[in-house]
Amino acid sequence: MAASSGAANASASDSSMESPSIQYSMVLDHLIGNKRPVKELNPSVMGGLPMPQKSNEQKMIERGMESCAFKTTLACVGGFVLGGAFGVFTAGIDTNVGFDPKDPLRTPTAREVLKDMGQRGMSYAKNFAIVGAMFSCTECIIESHRGVSDWKNAVYSGCVTGGAIGFRAGLKAGVLGCGGFAAFSAAIEYYLR
């Protein structure tokens, strides 16, 4: 009897060696745990166009273009160009360009008109450049600090920029500038996003 029970135990242990039991924790470990195989998400495998790996130079250029200094410089230059064009345009449609209040009947010469247009264009260009640089710089700093890219960054930046510009005329003007720029930034963000 003992020999037959020993033989039965040996055959049971042999059968357990041949087909190990599957445990739920082992299955989970292979599906979502540490033993899960990592799949490479290559666009060519997924049916898209293959993308070559970026070189160190490309990564460096991307980091430079995403920096706050580059964004601020770009906004400053863009504001200068746009402001200059806007100033020249408004001077071109203004009927008082080149007008001499001492002699209202005299027609201004082309040189005087162009001089006034240039002065107004330069004035607008400087103002637009300053506002663009301030807004872009504060938005980038706020976005970097918060770690989120959403509409609130533009509203906070608009408030800081408008408040700083308006504060030169007093506290009330600073508060109104903050509110006005923030509302304008919120409207632009709502429209663009």
Solvent accessible surface area in square Angstrom, and as a share of the most:
residue,aa,sasa,rsa
1,M,199,0.89
2,A,84,0.65
3,A,85,0.66
4,S,71,0.46
5,S,58,0.37
6,G,38,0.37
7,A,63,0.49
8,A,57,0.44
9,N,105,0.54
10,A,52,0.41
11,S,69,0.45
12,A,59,0.46
13,S,57,0.37
14,D,83,0.43
15,S,60,0.39
16,S,68,0.44
17,M,159,0.71
18,E,143,0.64
19,S,81,0.52
20,P,105,0.66
21,S,92,0.59
22,I,146,0.74
23,Q,103,0.46
24,Y,165,0.63
25,S,73,0.47
26,M,102,0.46
27,V,60,0.34
28,L,64,0.32
29,D,47,0.24
30,H,94,0.42
31,L,112,0.56
32,I,132,0.67
33,G,26,0.25
34,N,151,0.78
35,K,127,0.54
36,R,127,0.46
37,P,95,0.60
38,V,135,0.78
39,K,165,0.70
40,E,140,0.63
41,L,139,0.69
42,N,48,0.25
43,P,43,0.27
44,S,53,0.34
45,V,116,0.67
46,M,128,0.57
47,G,70,0.67
48,G,40,0.39
49,L,150,0.75
50,P,92,0.58
51,M,132,0.59
52,P,113,0.71
53,Q,172,0.76
54,K,96,0.41
55,S,50,0.32
56,N,118,0.61
57,E,110,0.49
58,Q,95,0.42
59,K,91,0.39
60,M,115,0.51
61,I,100,0.51
62,E,72,0.32
63,R,154,0.56
64,G,37,0.35
65,M,106,0.47
66,E,119,0.53
67,S,43,0.28
68,C,37,0.22
69,A,74,0.58
70,F,79,0.33
71,K,77,0.33
72,T,28,0.16
73,T,80,0.47
74,L,109,0.54
75,A,29,0.22
76,C,48,0.29
77,V,84,0.48
78,G,38,0.36
79,G,10,0.10
80,F,86,0.36
81,V,97,0.56
82,L,115,0.57
83,G,0,0.00
84,G,16,0.16
85,A,61,0.47
86,F,95,0.40
87,G,0,0.00
88,V,63,0.36
89,F,125,0.52
90,T,26,0.15
91,A,1,0.01
92,G,49,0.47
93,I,117,0.59
94,D,48,0.25
95,T,128,0.74
96,N,99,0.51
97,V,14,0.08
98,G,9,0.09
99,F,93,0.39
100,D,45,0.23
101,P,106,0.67
102,K,184,0.78
103,D,62,0.32
104,P,78,0.49
105,L,171,0.85
106,R,93,0.34
107,T,109,0.64
108,P,40,0.25
109,T,72,0.42
110,A,75,0.58
111,R,199,0.73
112,E,59,0.26
113,V,43,0.25
114,L,117,0.58
115,K,127,0.54
116,D,49,0.26
117,M,36,0.16
118,G,41,0.40
119,Q,106,0.47
120,R,73,0.27
121,G,5,0.04
122,M,94,0.42
123,S,53,0.34
124,Y,67,0.26
125,A,2,0.02
126,K,111,0.47
127,N,85,0.43
128,F,72,0.30
129,A,7,0.06
130,I,101,0.51
131,V,46,0.27
132,G,19,0.18
133,A,20,0.16
134,M,57,0.25
135,F,54,0.22
136,S,17,0.11
137,C,42,0.25
138,T,28,0.16
139,E,40,0.18
140,C,12,0.07
141,I,97,0.49
142,I,32,0.16
143,E,55,0.25
144,S,81,0.52
145,H,163,0.73
146,R,80,0.29
147,G,65,0.62
148,V,70,0.40
149,S,72,0.47
150,D,32,0.17
151,W,133,0.47
152,K,75,0.32
153,N,2,0.01
154,A,1,0.01
155,V,28,0.16
156,Y,102,0.39
157,S,0,0.00
158,G,0,0.00
159,C,41,0.25
160,V,76,0.44
161,T,0,0.00
162,G,1,0.01
163,G,15,0.15
164,A,49,0.38
165,I,46,0.23
166,G,14,0.13
167,F,128,0.54
168,R,204,0.74
169,A,87,0.68
170,G,31,0.30
171,L,129,0.64
172,K,158,0.67
173,A,34,0.27
174,G,6,0.06
175,V,94,0.54
176,L,119,0.59
177,G,17,0.16
178,C,29,0.17
179,G,40,0.38
180,G,42,0.40
181,F,68,0.28
182,A,15,0.12
183,A,64,0.50
184,F,136,0.57
185,S,9,0.06
186,A,35,0.27
187,A,58,0.45
188,I,70,0.36
189,E,25,0.11
190,Y,191,0.72
191,Y,179,0.68
192,L,124,0.62
193,R,167,0.61
